[in-house]
């Protein structure tokens, strides 16, 4: 991998990633493919699930664009190395949720010709490793279906209540996502008698005991007739319908690399109340949402994906102000007009963000940068990373029990 391609020919892209499914990396990969096709760039989709590429390898200048994190790039190397165009330049779009990237990522990140950082928060983390010359900001947006329709009755929700929602995946780290903060804020805001409900949407992991235990803990914390837990693996269209059925999405997260569900809710014209720190500050402002104050503290994760980062100097996350969140939730319940105004502003801003992404400015900058930088070799870093990680190490580093 690496090396210069013939000058003068148009750039083509081998997008390596998870192109199916409803999880964040797959949605991000499809967004990238859509932007490149809107720019009339030749695109091949190379799936990390072993599916064959969508067309033959392109000739001329080519980019192997990895919509995956470094350890997944290494783990799946046998699946993509024989498919990407020979001599392709290498770029990746990493997603991470803390100020410092894991040390196990550094070799592959340094071997990339360019890193496309999906938020300013991730950009700062990558610059620390690879230097500013090799890192570009790649603003993220979402392309939502036009036919998303609210349907409260599908989930047995009140047709009249002000409806709040918390949405997270148990596998993403309950400590980081912090649904407990949102539940506490809801109870502080509404001690009783108000026409309100809180939906807690999560994905169950029955095959992983640790995550199942967290779900039971969540059920105990949400023992309130006004709180409804939806622990189902819903199709993406149904997740969006559930968001559309609610009035306010609450995320008192301790850290987000981006905050895809916040983008989705805002794109649907919903008010977002969320911790005002980390990746979501790229698109949340006081004019289109309600950022919540916080203090920075040392991380105390229990999820295996982050445990190795505990105690590392500089590895911090936010402790959101639950009282401030409760006051914001109360104000939004009391003022439907403010909810409507913030939701409209959010939808307009997200549509503008999407239009800017479709302009292809990031990929024009990428191509210009690749034309001015010498190529690097990715292969050695990939195989060095594979050699360093034992089978047990893979499970630990990839966040598996």
C-alpha positions in Angstrom: 0.0 0.0 0.0 1.1 3.6 -0.5 3.1 5.3 -3.3 2.2 7.8 -6.0 -0.4 7.2 -8.7 -0.3 8.5 -12.2 -1.0 12.2 -12.3 -3.7 13.8 -14.4 -6.4 11.1 -14.1 -9.5 11.7 -11.9 -9.4 10.3 -8.4 -11.4 7.1 -7.7 -12.3 5.7 -4.3 -12.3 2.2 -2.7 -14.5 2.8 0.4 -13.6 0.0 2.8 -16.1 -0.4 5.6 -19.4 -1.7 6.9 -21.8 -0.8 4.2 -24.9 -2.6 5.6 -26.6 -2.4 8.9 -28.0 0.5 11.0 -25.1 1.2 13.3 -23.0 4.4 13.3 -20.0 3.2 11.2 -22.4 1.8 8.5 -24.4 5.0 8.3 -21.2 7.1 8.1 -19.9 4.8 5.3 -23.1 5.2 3.3 -22.9 9.0 3.8 -19.4 9.1 2.4 -20.4 6.9 -0.7 -23.3 9.3 -1.3 -21.1 12.4 -1.2 -18.5 10.9 -3.5 -21.2 9.8 -6.0 -22.7 13.3 -5.9 -19.2 14.5 -6.9 -19.2 12.1 -9.8 -16.2 10.2 -8.4 -15.9 6.5 -9.3 -16.6 4.6 -6.1 -16.2 0.9 -5.2 -17.7 -0.4 -1.9 -15.4 -3.0 -0.3 -17.2 -4.6 2.6 -15.5 -5.8 5.8 -18.1 -8.5 6.0 -16.3 -10.4 3.2 -18.7 -9.3 0.4 -17.1 -8.8 -3.0 -16.3 -5.3 -4.2 -19.1 -3.6 -6.2 -17.0 -3.3 -9.4 -13.6 -3.8 -10.9 -10.6 -1.9 -9.6 -10.2 1.6 -11.1 -7.2 2.7 -13.0 -5.4 6.0 -12.4 -5.2 7.9 -9.1 -7.0 6.0 -6.4 -7.8 6.4 -2.6 -8.3 3.5 -0.3 -10.7 5.2 2.2 -11.3 3.2 5.4 -14.6 3.9 7.2 -13.3 1.9 10.1 -11.1 2.3 13.1 -7.4 1.2 13.1 -7.8 -2.1 14.9 -10.6 -3.1 12.6 -8.5 -2.1 9.6 -5.8 -4.5 10.9 -8.2 -7.2 11.9 -9.8 -7.4 8.5 -6.7 -6.8 6.4 -6.9 -10.2 4.7 -10.4 -9.3 3.4 -9.5 -5.9 1.8 -5.8 -6.0 0.9 -6.3 -8.0 -2.3 -9.3 -5.9 -3.4 -8.2 -2.3 -3.1 -6.5 -0.7 -6.1 -2.8 -1.2 -6.4 -0.8 1.9 -5.5 -3.8 3.5 -3.8 -3.2 6.3 -1.3 -4.6 5.6 2.1 -7.1 7.6 4.2 -9.3 6.7 7.2 -12.3 8.1 9.1 -11.8 7.1 12.7 -14.4 7.5 15.4 -13.3 7.8 19.1 -14.8 9.3 22.2 -12.0 10.5 24.4 -9.3 13.3 24.1 -6.5 10.8 23.4 -6.7 7.9 20.9 -5.7 4.5 22.2 -1.9 3.8 21.9 -2.7 0.7 19.9 -4.1 2.9 17.2 -1.1 5.1 16.8 1.0 3.0 14.4 -1.8 2.8 11.8 -2.8 6.4 12.1 0.8 7.5 11.5 0.9 5.3 8.4 -2.1 7.0 6.8 -1.5 9.5 4.1 -4.4 11.6 5.4 -6.9 11.2 8.3 -10.4 12.5 7.9 -11.6 13.5 11.4 -15.4 13.4 11.7 -15.5 16.1 14.4 -13.2 18.8 15.8 -12.9 16.7 19.0 -11.5 13.7 17.0 -9.4 16.1 14.9 -7.5 17.3 18.0 -6.9 13.8 19.1 -5.6 12.7 15.7 -3.3 15.8 15.3 -1.6 14.8 18.6 -0.6 11.5 16.9 -0.2 12.3 13.2 0.4 16.1 13.0 -1.8 18.8 11.5 -0.5 18.3 8.0 -2.0 14.8 7.8 -5.4 15.6 9.4 -8.5 17.1 7.7 -11.8 17.9 9.4 -14.6 15.9 7.7 -17.9 17.4 9.0 -20.6 14.8 9.4 -24.3 15.0 8.6 -27.2 12.6 8.1 -29.3 12.0 5.0 -32.7 11.3 6.6 -35.6 9.7 4.7 -38.4 12.1 3.8 -41.2 9.9 5.0 -40.4 9.7 8.7 -43.7 9.9 10.5 -44.4 10.1 14.2 -46.4 7.3 15.6 -46.7 7.3 19.4 -49.4 4.6 19.6 -46.9 2.1 18.1 -45.0 2.2 21.4 -48.0 2.8 23.7 -47.0 6.4 24.4 -49.3 9.2 25.6 -50.7 11.3 22.8 -50.7 14.5 24.9 -47.6 14.3 27.1 -44.4 16.2 26.6 -42.3 13.3 25.6 -38.5 13.1 26.4 -36.3 10.4 25.0 -32.8 9.0 25.9 -31.3 6.7 23.3 -28.1 4.6 23.6 -26.6 1.2 22.9 -25.6 -0.8 26.0 -22.6 -2.0 24.0 -21.3 1.6 23.6 -20.6 2.0 27.4 -23.3 2.9 29.9 -20.8 4.9 32.0 -20.0 7.1 29.0 -23.6 7.4 27.7 -24.8 8.1 31.2 -28.6 7.4 31.0 -28.6 7.7 34.8 -28.1 11.4 34.6 -31.0 11.9 32.2 -33.3 9.8 34.4 -32.3 11.8 37.5 -32.8 15.1 35.6 -36.3 14.0 34.5 -37.3 13.2 38.1 -35.9 16.5 39.4 -37.7 18.4 36.7 -41.0 16.6 37.2 -41.6 15.5 40.8 -45.2 14.5 40.0 -48.5 15.6 38.4 -47.1 16.8 35.1 -48.2 15.4 31.8 -44.7 14.1 30.8 -43.1 10.8 29.8 -39.5 9.6 29.4 -38.6 6.9 26.9 -35.3 5.1 27.4 -34.4 3.4 24.1 -31.5 0.9 24.2 -30.3 -2.1 22.3 -30.3 -5.4 24.4 -27.3 -7.7 24.4 -28.7 -11.0 25.8 -25.6 -12.9 24.7 -23.3 -10.7 26.9 -24.0 -11.1 30.6 -22.3 -7.8 31.6 -24.6 -5.9 29.3 -27.7 -7.8 30.4 -26.8 -6.9 34.0 -26.6 -3.2 33.0 -30.1 -3.5 31.5 -31.5 -4.9 34.7 -29.8 -2.1 36.6 -31.4 0.3 34.2 -34.9 -1.2 34.7 -34.4 -0.7 38.5 -33.4 3.0 38.1 -36.4 3.6 35.8 -39.0 2.2 38.1 -41.5 5.0 37.5 -44.8 4.7 35.6 -43.9 7.7 33.6 -40.7 6.1 32.3 -40.9 3.6 29.4 -38.0 1.4 28.5 -37.8 0.2 24.9 -35.1 -2.5 24.8 -35.4 -3.6 21.3 -33.1 -3.9 18.2 -35.3 -1.8 15.9 -34.8 -1.2 12.2 -33.3 2.2 11.5 -36.6 3.5 10.0 -38.3 2.6 13.3 -35.7 4.3 15.4 -36.2 7.5 13.4 -40.0 7.1 13.8 -39.5 6.8 17.6 -37.4 10.0 17.6 -40.0 11.8 15.5 -42.7 10.8 18.1 -40.9 12.6 20.9 -40.5 16.3 21.7 -37.0 16.4 23.3 -34.0 14.1 23.1 -31.8 14.2 26.2 -28.2 13.1 26.2 -26.2 13.8 29.4 -23.3 11.9 28.0 -19.8 12.1 29.4 -18.2 12.1 26.0 -19.2 11.7 22.3 -16.9 11.3 19.3 -19.7 12.8 17.2 -23.2 12.2 18.6 -25.0 10.6 15.6 -28.4 10.3 17.3 -28.2 14.0 18.2 -27.7 14.9 14.5 -30.6 12.6 13.6 -33.0 14.1 16.2 -32.1 17.7 15.2 -32.5 16.8 11.6 -36.1 15.7 12.4 -36.7 19.1 14.0 -36.5 17.9 17.6 -35.0 19.8 20.6 -31.8 18.3 21.9 -30.7 18.8 25.5 -27.1 17.5 25.8 -23.8 17.9 27.5 -22.0 20.8 25.9 -18.7 19.0 25.4 -17.0 16.8 22.9 -18.0 16.0 19.3 -21.5 17.3 19.4 -20.3 20.9 19.9 -19.6 20.9 16.2 -23.3 21.3 15.5 -25.0 22.2 18.8 -25.4 25.9 19.6 -27.5 27.9 22.0 -29.7 28.9 19.1 -30.6 25.4 17.9 -30.4 23.3 21.0 -29.8 23.4 24.8 -26.1 22.7 25.6 -25.7 21.7 29.3 -22.9 22.8 31.5 -20.3 20.4 32.9 -17.0 19.9 34.7 -14.1 17.8 33.4 -13.1 14.8 35.5 -10.8 11.8 35.2 -12.5 8.9 33.4 -13.8 6.0 35.4 -15.1 3.5 32.8 -16.1 -0.1 33.3 -16.7 -0.9 29.6 -13.9 -3.0 28.2 -13.5 -0.6 25.3 -12.2 2.1 27.6 -10.8 0.4 30.7 -7.3 0.4 29.3 -7.5 4.3 29.2 -8.3 4.6 32.9 -5.6 6.6 34.7 -3.9 7.8 31.5 -2.9 11.5 31.9 -5.1 13.7 29.8 -7.9 11.1 29.4 -10.9 13.0 30.9 -14.6 13.3 30.2 -17.4 15.5 31.3 -19.6 15.3 34.4 -22.8 17.1 33.3 -24.8 19.5 35.5 -27.9 17.4 36.2 -29.6 20.3 37.9 -29.2 22.6 34.9 -30.5 19.8 32.6 -33.6 19.4 34.9 -34.3 23.2 34.7 -34.0 23.1 30.9 -36.4 20.1 30.6 -38.9 21.9 32.9 -38.7 25.1 30.8 -39.2 23.1 27.5 -42.2 21.4 29.0 -43.7 24.7 30.1 -43.0 26.5 26.7 -44.2 24.6 23.6 -43.3 27.8 21.6 -39.7 27.5 22.6 -39.6 23.8 21.7 -41.0 24.7 18.3 -38.5 27.5 17.7 -35.5 25.4 18.7 -36.7 22.5 16.6 -37.1 24.6 13.5 -33.7 26.1 14.0 -32.2 22.7 14.4 -33.8 21.3 11.2 -32.6 24.3 9.2 -29.1 24.1 10.5 -28.9 20.3 9.9 -30.2 20.8 6.3 -27.6 23.4 5.7 -24.9 21.1 7.1 -26.0 18.3 4.8 -25.9 20.7 1.8 -22.4 21.7 2.7 -21.3 18.1 2.9 -22.7 17.3 -0.5 -20.6 20.1 -2.0 -17.6 17.7 -1.6 -15.3 20.4 -0.2 -13.7 17.9 2.2 -12.8 15.5 -0.6 -11.5 18.2 -2.8 -9.2 19.2 0.0 -8.2 15.6 0.5 -7.3 15.2 -3.2 -5.3 18.4 -3.0 -3.5 17.3 0.1 -2.7 13.9 -1.4 -1.2 15.6 -4.4 1.2 17.6 -2.2 2.3 14.9 0.3 4.6 11.9 -0.2 2.9 8.6 0.1 3.3 6.4 3.2 3.3 2.6 3.5 0.3 1.2 5.4 1.1 -2.5 5.0 3.9 -2.7 7.6 1.8 -0.9 10.2 -1.1 -3.2 9.7 0.9 -6.4 10.0 2.9 -5.0 13.0 -0.4 -4.2 14.7 -1.8 -7.7 14.0 1.4 -9.3 15.3 1.2 -7.3 18.6 -2.3 -8.3 19.4 -3.0 -11.8 20.6 -6.4 -13.4 20.1 -7.2 -12.4 23.7 -5.9 -8.9 23.0 -8.2 -8.5 20.0 -11.2 -9.1 22.1 -10.0 -6.6 24.8 -9.0 -3.9 22.3 -12.2 -4.2 20.3 -14.3 -4.0 23.4 -15.6 -7.6 23.5 -15.9 -9.5 26.8 
